[in-house]
Amino acid sequence: MTGRERVVAALTMKEFDRVPREMMFGYPDLLRDYPSDVTGVAYYYGKGKFQGSIGAKGHWIDEWGCVWTAAEDGVKGEVKEYLLNDWNKLDSFSPPWDVLREADLSMVDAQCKAEDRFTVVFWSVSPSPFQRMQFLRGTENLFIDLAEQNEEVFRLRDMVHEYFVEQEKMWCKTAIDAIHIEDDWGAQHALLISPALWRSFYKPLYKEYCDIAHAAGKFVIMHSDGYILDILGDLIEIGVDAINSQLFCMDIEELERRFGGRICFWGEIDRQYTLPFGTEADIRADVDRAASILLKNRFTGVVAQCPGGKDILHPAIRTVYDEWSHIGKGGIRR
């Protein structure tokens, strides 16, 4: 099977020849030893209000104009200055439409057609309405707004959503295989807001992203950190094909029992404890546990993925992909 065929099999619950891998970061030796079945594409976006350097200690400004502060090198940082800390500023606010007007995706189709790997654009161009609203308004302010259901929070939601819809439509005209949604909805043991509020306020947005993608023949991959068990059924209902979540924040057995065969589990291994602090044996045990549960009743519906990061070092990442390479049918180590 090609990489694309392998990933599509995982997404459509058809049996693959081995567990597909997604590895998007720059470790040439790992990419050589454990070739990724997933790849990205080159493109150009307008700069908008962007200034500075992401990943360097200090301040930088994103394309929307939000000011980020990083306390050390190697991290993205946090937004500390909120453009819409006062609702009086909303009337003069506008999304950075010039970023999309100046985008050049002319090289994307040729790259996709030259690839036998699954092509998707992650992270920086992912629809993320909840996170963007936090960056603009501030997390504490936004939670109060959601509780009060004031007129302004609906206006802001719709403005942000309109931008992401236009961005997604732009990408869905290309030959990429999937679009990616990114919004972190879980705390350690519960959703950040009530499931009822999530369903009324944000679920319709994600449904529209899924509808646009599926109408264009694209798959939908969604990333969300934390405990999201309470909305996983909703994500399946609206058409999310794969979920990149923190499996080890939840009961993996329950995930398989309720949702196995209905959505593809795109990673992960425990990056709170095992990956940064565990031994090689601990990491292999986590992979084996996830595989034995998620692949017990089918040899499909899983993509091996491991996040990089300041605290997750090269040997740990190598161990994850090496262990997945030994997993066979039934989630049994070969």
C-alpha positions as a Markdown table, in Angstrom:
| # | Residue | x | y | z |
|---|---|---|---|---|
| 1 | Met | 0.0 | 0.0 | 0.0 |
| 2 | Thr | 1.1 | 3.6 | -0.6 |
| 3 | Gly | 1.1 | 6.0 | 2.3 |
| 4 | Arg | -2.1 | 7.6 | 1.0 |
| 5 | Glu | -3.8 | 4.3 | 0.6 |
| 6 | Arg | -2.8 | 3.3 | 4.1 |
| 7 | Val | -4.1 | 6.4 | 5.8 |
| 8 | Val | -7.4 | 6.4 | 3.8 |
| 9 | Ala | -7.9 | 2.8 | 4.9 |
| 10 | Ala | -7.5 | 3.9 | 8.5 |
| 11 | Leu | -10.0 | 6.7 | 8.0 |
| 12 | Thr | -12.6 | 4.5 | 6.2 |
| 13 | Met | -12.2 | 1.5 | 8.6 |
| 14 | Lys | -10.7 | -0.7 | 6.0 |
| 15 | Glu | -7.8 | -3.0 | 6.9 |
| 16 | Phe | -4.3 | -1.8 | 6.3 |
| 17 | Asp | -1.0 | -3.7 | 5.8 |
| 18 | Arg | 0.6 | -1.9 | 8.8 |
| 19 | Val | -0.3 | 0.9 | 11.1 |
| 20 | Pro | 0.2 | 4.2 | 9.2 |
| 21 | Arg | 2.5 | 6.8 | 10.6 |
| 22 | Glu | 2.3 | 10.6 | 10.8 |
| 23 | Met | 5.6 | 12.3 | 11.4 |
| 24 | Met | 5.8 | 15.9 | 10.4 |
| 25 | Phe | 8.8 | 17.3 | 12.3 |
| 26 | Gly | 12.4 | 17.5 | 11.3 |
| 27 | Tyr | 14.3 | 14.3 | 12.4 |
| 28 | Pro | 15.9 | 13.0 | 9.2 |
| 29 | Asp | 17.0 | 9.8 | 10.8 |
| 30 | Leu | 13.5 | 9.0 | 12.1 |
| 31 | Leu | 12.0 | 9.8 | 8.7 |
| 32 | Arg | 14.5 | 7.5 | 7.1 |
| 33 | Asp | 13.9 | 4.6 | 9.5 |
| 34 | Tyr | 10.1 | 5.1 | 9.9 |
| 35 | Pro | 8.9 | 6.9 | 6.8 |
| 36 | Ser | 5.8 | 9.0 | 7.3 |
| 37 | Asp | 2.6 | 8.1 | 5.4 |
| 38 | Val | 1.5 | 11.8 | 5.8 |
| 39 | Thr | 3.1 | 14.9 | 4.4 |
| 40 | Gly | 2.4 | 18.6 | 4.2 |
| 41 | Val | 2.6 | 21.0 | 1.3 |
| 42 | Ala | 4.4 | 24.3 | 0.6 |
| 43 | Tyr | 2.3 | 27.5 | 0.3 |
| 44 | Tyr | 2.5 | 31.2 | 1.0 |
| 45 | Tyr | 0.2 | 33.3 | 3.1 |
| 46 | Gly | 0.0 | 37.0 | 3.5 |
| 47 | Lys | 1.8 | 38.4 | 6.5 |
| 48 | Gly | -1.0 | 40.4 | 8.0 |
| 49 | Lys | 0.1 | 42.0 | 11.3 |
| 50 | Phe | 2.8 | 39.4 | 12.0 |
| 51 | Gln | 6.0 | 40.6 | 13.6 |
| 52 | Gly | 8.8 | 38.9 | 15.4 |
| 53 | Ser | 9.9 | 35.3 | 15.7 |
| 54 | Ile | 7.8 | 32.3 | 16.9 |
| 55 | Gly | 9.8 | 30.1 | 19.3 |
| 56 | Ala | 12.2 | 32.7 | 20.6 |
| 57 | Lys | 12.1 | 34.2 | 24.1 |
| 58 | Gly | 10.3 | 37.6 | 24.2 |
| 59 | His | 7.4 | 39.0 | 22.3 |
| 60 | Trp | 5.9 | 38.4 | 18.9 |
| 61 | Ile | 2.7 | 39.4 | 17.1 |
| 62 | Asp | 0.6 | 37.0 | 15.1 |
| 63 | Glu | -1.2 | 37.8 | 11.8 |
| 64 | Trp | -4.4 | 38.9 | 13.7 |
| 65 | Gly | -2.4 | 41.4 | 15.8 |
| 66 | Cys | -2.4 | 39.4 | 19.0 |
| 67 | Val | 0.7 | 39.9 | 21.1 |
| 68 | Trp | 2.4 | 36.8 | 22.4 |
| 69 | Thr | 4.9 | 36.5 | 25.2 |
| 70 | Ala | 7.4 | 33.5 | 25.5 |
| 71 | Ala | 9.3 | 33.2 | 28.7 |
| 72 | Glu | 11.9 | 30.9 | 27.2 |
| 73 | Asp | 13.2 | 29.7 | 23.8 |
| 74 | Gly | 11.5 | 26.8 | 22.2 |
| 75 | Val | 7.9 | 27.6 | 23.1 |
| 76 | Lys | 5.1 | 29.5 | 21.4 |
| 77 | Gly | 4.2 | 31.4 | 24.5 |
| 78 | Glu | 0.9 | 32.9 | 25.6 |
| 79 | Val | -1.2 | 35.9 | 24.6 |
| 80 | Lys | -0.9 | 38.5 | 27.3 |
| 81 | Glu | -2.4 | 41.5 | 25.5 |
| 82 | Tyr | -6.0 | 41.2 | 24.2 |
| 83 | Leu | -7.1 | 43.2 | 21.3 |
| 84 | Leu | -10.8 | 43.0 | 22.4 |
| 85 | Asn | -10.4 | 43.4 | 26.1 |
| 86 | Asp | -13.1 | 46.1 | 25.8 |
| 87 | Trp | -16.2 | 45.3 | 23.7 |
| 88 | Asn | -16.1 | 49.0 | 22.5 |
| 89 | Lys | -13.3 | 47.9 | 20.2 |
| 90 | Leu | -15.4 | 45.3 | 18.4 |
| 91 | Asp | -16.9 | 47.8 | 15.9 |
| 92 | Ser | -13.5 | 48.7 | 14.5 |
| 93 | Phe | -12.2 | 45.1 | 14.5 |
| 94 | Ser | -11.9 | 42.9 | 11.4 |
| 95 | Pro | -10.2 | 39.6 | 10.7 |
| 96 | Pro | -7.0 | 39.8 | 8.7 |
| 97 | Trp | -8.6 | 39.2 | 5.3 |
| 98 | Asp | -5.4 | 40.4 | 3.6 |
| 99 | Val | -3.7 | 37.2 | 4.8 |
| 100 | Leu | -6.1 | 35.2 | 2.6 |
| 101 | Arg | -6.2 | 37.7 | -0.3 |
| 102 | Glu | -2.4 | 37.5 | -0.5 |
| 103 | Ala | -2.2 | 33.7 | -0.1 |
| 104 | Asp | -0.5 | 31.7 | -3.0 |
| 105 | Leu | -1.5 | 28.1 | -3.1 |
| 106 | Ser | -0.5 | 27.7 | -6.8 |
| 107 | Met | 2.2 | 25.1 | -6.0 |
| 108 | Val | -0.1 | 22.9 | -3.9 |
| 109 | Asp | -1.8 | 20.8 | -6.6 |
| 110 | Ala | 1.5 | 19.8 | -8.2 |
| 111 | Gln | 2.9 | 18.7 | -4.9 |
| 112 | Cys | -0.2 | 16.6 | -4.0 |
| 113 | Lys | -0.2 | 14.9 | -7.4 |
| 114 | Ala | 3.5 | 14.1 | -7.2 |
| 115 | Glu | 3.0 | 12.4 | -3.8 |
| 116 | Asp | 1.9 | 8.9 | -2.9 |
| 117 | Arg | 1.5 | 10.0 | 0.7 |
| 118 | Phe | -1.6 | 11.5 | 2.4 |
| 119 | Thr | -1.4 | 15.3 | 2.2 |
| 120 | Val | -2.8 | 17.6 | 4.8 |
| 121 | Val | -2.1 | 21.1 | 6.2 |
| 122 | Phe | -1.8 | 21.2 | 10.0 |
| 123 | Trp | -1.8 | 23.8 | 12.7 |
| 124 | Ser | -1.1 | 27.3 | 11.4 |
| 125 | Val | -4.0 | 27.3 | 8.9 |
| 126 | Ser | -6.4 | 25.1 | 11.0 |
| 127 | Pro | -9.9 | 26.5 | 11.8 |
| 128 | Ser | -9.8 | 27.2 | 15.6 |
| 129 | Pro | -12.7 | 29.4 | 16.6 |
| 130 | Phe | -12.5 | 28.8 | 20.3 |
| 131 | Gln | -8.8 | 29.4 | 20.6 |
| 132 | Arg | -8.8 | 32.5 | 18.4 |
| 133 | Met | -11.7 | 34.0 | 20.4 |
| 134 | Gln | -9.6 | 33.4 | 23.5 |
| 135 | Phe | -6.5 | 35.1 | 21.9 |
| 136 | Leu | -8.7 | 38.1 | 21.0 |
| 137 | Arg | -10.8 | 38.4 | 24.1 |
| 138 | Gly | -8.9 | 36.6 | 26.9 |
| 139 | Thr | -9.8 | 33.2 | 28.3 |
| 140 | Glu | -11.4 | 34.5 | 31.5 |
| 141 | Asn | -13.4 | 37.2 | 29.6 |
| 142 | Leu | -14.6 | 34.7 | 27.1 |
| 143 | Phe | -15.8 | 32.2 | 29.7 |
| 144 | Ile | -17.9 | 35.0 | 31.3 |
| 145 | Asp | -19.2 | 36.0 | 27.8 |
| 146 | Leu | -20.2 | 32.5 | 27.1 |
| 147 | Ala | -22.1 | 32.3 | 30.4 |
| 148 | Glu | -23.8 | 35.6 | 29.9 |
| 149 | Gln | -24.5 | 35.0 | 26.2 |
| 150 | Asn | -24.1 | 38.7 | 25.4 |
| 151 | Glu | -24.7 | 40.0 | 21.9 |
| 152 | Glu | -21.0 | 40.8 | 21.3 |
| 153 | Val | -19.8 | 37.2 | 21.8 |
| 154 | Phe | -22.1 | 36.0 | 19.1 |
| 155 | Arg | -20.8 | 38.8 | 16.8 |
| 156 | Leu | -17.2 | 37.9 | 17.5 |
| 157 | Arg | -17.9 | 34.2 | 17.0 |
| 158 | Asp | -19.5 | 34.8 | 13.6 |
| 159 | Met | -16.7 | 37.1 | 12.5 |
| 160 | Val | -14.0 | 34.5 | 13.4 |
| 161 | His | -16.0 | 31.7 | 11.9 |
| 162 | Glu | -16.6 | 33.6 | 8.6 |
| 163 | Tyr | -12.8 | 33.9 | 8.3 |
| 164 | Phe | -12.2 | 30.2 | 8.8 |
| 165 | Val | -14.9 | 29.3 | 6.4 |
| 166 | Glu | -13.4 | 31.3 | 3.6 |
| 167 | Gln | -9.9 | 29.9 | 4.4 |
| 168 | Glu | -11.3 | 26.4 | 4.3 |
| 169 | Lys | -13.1 | 26.9 | 1.0 |
| 170 | Met | -9.8 | 28.2 | -0.4 |
| 171 | Trp | -8.0 | 25.0 | 0.6 |
| 172 | Cys | -10.8 | 22.7 | -0.5 |
| 173 | Lys | -10.2 | 23.9 | -4.1 |
| 174 | Thr | -6.8 | 22.3 | -3.9 |
| 175 | Ala | -5.8 | 18.7 | -4.2 |
| 176 | Ile | -5.0 | 18.1 | -0.5 |
| 177 | Asp | -6.5 | 15.0 | 1.1 |
| 178 | Ala | -7.8 | 16.5 | 4.3 |
| 179 | Ile | -8.4 | 19.6 | 6.3 |
| 180 | His | -7.4 | 20.0 | 9.9 |
| 181 | Ile | -9.4 | 21.6 | 12.8 |
| 182 | Glu | -7.6 | 22.6 | 16.0 |
| 183 | Asp | -9.3 | 23.6 | 19.2 |
| 184 | Asp | -8.4 | 22.4 | 22.7 |
| 185 | Trp | -11.6 | 21.6 | 24.5 |
| 186 | Gly | -10.6 | 19.5 | 27.5 |
| 187 | Ala | -9.2 | 20.1 | 30.9 |
| 188 | Gln | -7.7 | 17.1 | 32.7 |
| 189 | His | -10.9 | 15.4 | 33.7 |
| 190 | Ala | -13.7 | 17.4 | 32.1 |
| 191 | Leu | -14.7 | 19.7 | 29.2 |
| 192 | Leu | -13.8 | 23.3 | 29.7 |
| 193 | Ile | -17.5 | 24.3 | 29.3 |
| 194 | Ser | -20.7 | 22.3 | 29.6 |
| 195 | Pro | -21.4 | 19.9 | 26.8 |
| 196 | Ala | -24.8 | 21.7 | 26.4 |
| 197 | Leu | -23.2 | 25.1 | 25.9 |
| 198 | Trp | -20.6 | 23.5 | 23.5 |
| 199 | Arg | -23.3 | 22.0 | 21.4 |
| 200 | Ser | -25.4 | 25.2 | 21.1 |
| 201 | Phe | -22.5 | 27.6 | 20.6 |
| 202 | Tyr | -19.6 | 25.8 | 18.8 |
| 203 | Lys | -20.9 | 22.6 | 17.4 |
| 204 | Pro | -22.6 | 24.2 | 14.4 |
| 205 | Leu | -19.3 | 25.8 | 13.4 |
| 206 | Tyr | -17.5 | 22.5 | 13.3 |
| 207 | Lys | -20.4 | 20.9 | 11.4 |
| 208 | Glu | -20.0 | 23.6 | 8.7 |
| 209 | Tyr | -16.3 | 22.9 | 8.4 |
| 210 | Cys | -17.0 | 19.2 | 8.0 |
| 211 | Asp | -19.8 | 19.8 | 5.5 |
| 212 | Ile | -17.5 | 22.0 | 3.3 |
| 213 | Ala | -14.7 | 19.5 | 3.4 |
| 214 | His | -16.8 | 16.5 | 2.7 |
| 215 | Ala | -18.6 | 18.3 | -0.2 |
| 216 | Ala | -15.2 | 18.8 | -1.7 |
| 217 | Gly | -14.2 | 15.1 | -1.2 |
| 218 | Lys | -11.8 | 15.9 | 1.7 |
| 219 | Phe | -11.4 | 14.1 | 5.1 |
| 220 | Val | -11.5 | 16.0 | 8.4 |
| 221 | Ile | -9.0 | 15.5 | 11.1 |
| 222 | Met | -9.5 | 17.3 | 14.4 |
| 223 | His | -7.1 | 18.0 | 17.2 |
| 224 | Ser | -8.3 | 18.6 | 20.8 |
| 225 | Asp | -6.3 | 18.3 | 24.0 |
| 226 | Gly | -7.6 | 17.1 | 27.3 |
| 227 | Tyr | -10.7 | 15.1 | 28.3 |
| 228 | Ile | -13.2 | 15.3 | 25.4 |
| 229 | Leu | -15.1 | 12.1 | 26.0 |
| 230 | Asp | -18.4 | 14.0 | 26.4 |
| 231 | Ile | -18.3 | 15.5 | 22.9 |
| 232 | Leu | -16.7 | 12.7 | 20.9 |
| 233 | Gly | -20.0 | 11.3 | 19.9 |
| 234 | Asp | -21.0 | 14.8 | 18.6 |
| 235 | Leu | -17.8 | 15.0 | 16.6 |
| 236 | Ile | -18.6 | 11.7 | 15.0 |
| 237 | Glu | -22.1 | 12.8 | 14.3 |
| 238 | Ile | -21.1 | 16.0 | 12.4 |
| 239 | Gly | -18.5 | 14.1 | 10.3 |
| 240 | Val | -15.1 | 14.3 | 11.9 |
| 241 | Asp | -13.1 | 11.4 | 10.4 |
| 242 | Ala | -10.2 | 11.3 | 12.8 |
| 243 | Ile | -9.5 | 12.7 | 16.2 |
| 244 | Asn | -6.0 | 13.6 | 17.5 |
| 245 | Ser | -6.5 | 13.7 | 21.2 |
| 246 | Gln | -4.8 | 12.8 | 24.5 |
| 247 | Leu | -6.0 | 9.2 | 24.8 |
| 248 | Phe | -4.4 | 8.8 | 28.2 |
| 249 | Cys | -6.5 | 11.6 | 29.7 |
| 250 | Met | -9.5 | 9.3 | 29.2 |
| 251 | Asp | -10.5 | 5.7 | 29.6 |
| 252 | Ile | -9.1 | 4.1 | 26.4 |
| 253 | Glu | -11.2 | 1.0 | 27.0 |
| 254 | Glu | -14.3 | 3.1 | 27.0 |
| 255 | Leu | -13.2 | 5.0 | 23.9 |
| 256 | Glu | -12.9 | 1.7 | 22.0 |
| 257 | Arg | -16.1 | 0.3 | 23.5 |
| 258 | Arg | -18.2 | 3.4 | 22.5 |
| 259 | Phe | -16.5 | 4.7 | 19.5 |
| 260 | Gly | -14.2 | 2.0 | 18.0 |
| 261 | Gly | -14.9 | 1.6 | 14.3 |
| 262 | Arg | -16.7 | 4.9 | 14.1 |
| 263 | Ile | -13.7 | 7.3 | 14.1 |
| 264 | Cys | -10.0 | 7.0 | 13.5 |
| 265 | Phe | -7.8 | 7.6 | 16.5 |
| 266 | Trp | -4.8 | 9.7 | 15.2 |
| 267 | Gly | -2.3 | 9.2 | 18.0 |
| 268 | Glu | -1.3 | 9.8 | 20.8 |
| 269 | Ile | 0.9 | 8.4 | 23.5 |
| 270 | Asp | 0.9 | 10.0 | 27.0 |
| 271 | Arg | 2.9 | 13.2 | 26.7 |
| 272 | Gln | 2.2 | 14.5 | 30.2 |
| 273 | Tyr | 4.1 | 11.7 | 32.0 |
| 274 | Thr | 5.3 | 8.8 | 29.9 |
| 275 | Leu | 7.0 | 10.6 | 27.0 |
| 276 | Pro | 8.9 | 13.3 | 29.1 |
| 277 | Phe | 9.6 | 11.2 | 32.2 |
| 278 | Gly | 9.1 | 7.5 | 31.4 |
| 279 | Thr | 11.7 | 4.9 | 30.6 |
| 280 | Glu | 11.9 | 3.2 | 27.2 |
| 281 | Ala | 10.0 | 0.2 | 28.7 |
| 282 | Asp | 7.3 | 2.6 | 29.9 |
| 283 | Ile | 6.9 | 4.1 | 26.4 |
| 284 | Arg | 6.7 | 0.7 | 24.7 |
| 285 | Ala | 4.2 | -0.4 | 27.3 |
| 286 | Asp | 1.9 | 2.6 | 26.5 |
| 287 | Val | 2.1 | 1.9 | 22.8 |
| 288 | Asp | 1.3 | -1.8 | 23.4 |
| 289 | Arg | -1.6 | -0.9 | 25.6 |
| 290 | Ala | -3.1 | 1.5 | 23.1 |
| 291 | Ala | -2.6 | -0.9 | 20.3 |
| 292 | Ser | -4.1 | -3.9 | 22.1 |
| 293 | Ile | -7.2 | -2.0 | 22.9 |
| 294 | Leu | -7.8 | 0.1 | 19.8 |
| 295 | Leu | -6.8 | -2.7 | 17.3 |
| 296 | Lys | -8.2 | -5.7 | 19.2 |
| 297 | Asn | -11.4 | -6.0 | 17.1 |
| 298 | Arg | -10.1 | -4.6 | 13.8 |
| 299 | Phe | -6.8 | -3.9 | 12.0 |
| 300 | Thr | -7.7 | -0.3 | 11.1 |
| 301 | Gly | -8.9 | 3.0 | 12.5 |
| 302 | Val | -5.5 | 4.0 | 14.0 |
| 303 | Val | -2.7 | 6.3 | 12.9 |
| 304 | Ala | 0.6 | 6.3 | 14.9 |
| 305 | Gln | 1.6 | 9.8 | 15.9 |
| 306 | Cys | 3.9 | 11.3 | 18.5 |
| 307 | Pro | 4.2 | 15.0 | 19.3 |
| 308 | Gly | 7.6 | 16.6 | 19.5 |
| 309 | Gly | 8.4 | 19.4 | 21.9 |
| 310 | Lys | 10.8 | 20.9 | 24.3 |
| 311 | Asp | 10.3 | 18.1 | 26.9 |
| 312 | Ile | 9.8 | 15.2 | 24.5 |
| 313 | Leu | 13.2 | 14.2 | 23.3 |
| 314 | His | 14.4 | 12.4 | 20.3 |
| 315 | Pro | 15.0 | 8.9 | 21.9 |
| 316 | Ala | 11.4 | 8.9 | 23.2 |
| 317 | Ile | 10.0 | 9.7 | 19.8 |
| 318 | Arg | 12.1 | 7.0 | 18.2 |
| 319 | Thr | 10.9 | 4.5 | 20.7 |
| 320 | Val | 7.2 | 5.3 | 20.0 |
| 321 | Tyr | 7.6 | 4.8 | 16.2 |
| 322 | Asp | 9.8 | 1.7 | 16.6 |
| 323 | Glu | 7.2 | 0.1 | 18.9 |
| 324 | Trp | 4.3 | 0.9 | 16.5 |
| 325 | Ser | 6.3 | -0.7 | 13.7 |
| 326 | His | 6.1 | -4.0 | 15.5 |
| 327 | Ile | 2.3 | -3.9 | 16.0 |
| 328 | Gly | 0.4 | -6.4 | 13.9 |
| 329 | Lys | -3.2 | -7.7 | 13.6 |
| 330 | Gly | -5.2 | -7.7 | 16.7 |
| 331 | Gly | -2.9 | -5.1 | 18.2 |
| 332 | Ile | -0.4 | -7.9 | 19.0 |
| 333 | Arg | 3.3 | -7.2 | 19.0 |
| 334 | Arg | 5.1 | -9.2 | 16.3 |
